[in-house]
Amino acid sequence: MAWDLKNDRPIYTQLVEQIAIGIVSGNYPIGEKLPSVRDLASQAAVNPNTMQRALTELERKGLVHTQRTNGRYITEDNGMIEKVRQELAQEQISEFIQSMTKLGFKKTETVQLINKFMEEEK
């Protein structure tokens, strides 16, 4: 997984988002064991404590669970994964709409642009 971390927000929140995206997109399959905290921290080039904090947050959200002394695993709850997937989609759409509004586009114009773009992509 490629880590794209920026300095504009706390690193651990970006880690949470990126791992959550990996889970909902299937890059981390349901029930799969995650690499160790140290391995993930090394891959992302972050402090292990920061990665630990991110994984704890993912556990709190229900996307990851710990098996005593066996490590962390991706949830097998498809409903939870779909819920988070929808939440992430809503966040992306909201940010996009806000950006388009800042550019002076009305919602109907934005929808028209999206439809045009989708037609051209076919």
MONORDA-V675252 format. One record per residue. PHI is phi in whole degrees, -180 to 180 (NA if undefined). OMEGA is omega in whole degrees, -180 to 180 (NA if undefined). NEAR is the number of other C-alpha atoms within 8 Angstrom. Layout:
BEGIN
PHI,OMEGA,NEAR + PHI,OMEGA,NEAR
END
This chain:
BEGIN
NA,178,2 + -84,-179,4 + -98,-180,7 + -120,-176,4 + -104,-179,7 + -117,-179,6 + -93,-175,6 + -84,-180,4 + -142,179,7 + -56,-177,7 + -61,-175,10 + -64,178,10 + -69,176,9 + -67,177,10 + -63,178,11 + -57,-179,12 + -61,-176,8 + -69,177,9 + -69,178,8 + -60,177,11 + -63,177,10 + -61,180,10 + -72,-176,14 + -69,179,12 + -88,179,7 + 92,176,8 + -64,171,7 + -111,-176,11 + -64,178,8 + -54,177,11 + 79,-178,8 + -73,176,8 + -78,176,8 + -80,172,9 + -60,180,7 + -63,178,8 + -56,-179,9 + -64,179,7 + -65,179,8 + -62,179,10 + -62,178,13 + -64,179,10 + -60,-177,8 + -86,-178,8 + 58,177,6 + -128,177,9 + -66,178,8 + -56,178,10 + -64,178,6 + -67,178,11 + -65,178,14 + -60,179,9 + -62,180,9 + -65,-180,12 + -67,176,10 + -63,178,8 + -65,178,9 + -65,175,12 + -66,179,11 + -60,179,7 + -76,178,7 + 91,180,9 + -86,-177,13 + -133,174,12 + -137,-179,10 + -102,171,9 + -108,-176,8 + -41,178,5 + 55,179,4 + -105,180,6 + 104,-178,10 + -107,-179,12 + -130,175,12 + -71,179,15 + -58,175,12 + -103,-179,6 + -86,-180,7 + -59,180,8 + -62,178,6 + -64,-180,9 + -63,179,12 + -66,178,9 + -61,-180,8 + -66,178,10 + -59,179,10 + -66,178,8 + -62,179,8 + -64,178,9 + -64,179,8 + -62,178,8 + -63,180,8 + -63,-180,8 + -64,180,8 + -61,179,8 + -62,180,8 + -63,-179,8 + -61,178,10 + -62,179,8 + -64,180,8 + -66,178,11 + -64,177,10 + -62,178,7 + -80,177,6 + 95,179,6 + -86,172,9 + -83,-178,8 + -58,-180,8 + -66,177,6 + -66,179,8 + -63,179,11 + -61,179,8 + -62,179,8 + -64,179,8 + -64,179,8 + -60,179,8 + -62,179,8 + -60,-179,8 + -64,178,8 + -65,-179,7 + -68,-180,6 + -75,-178,5 + -66,NA,4
END
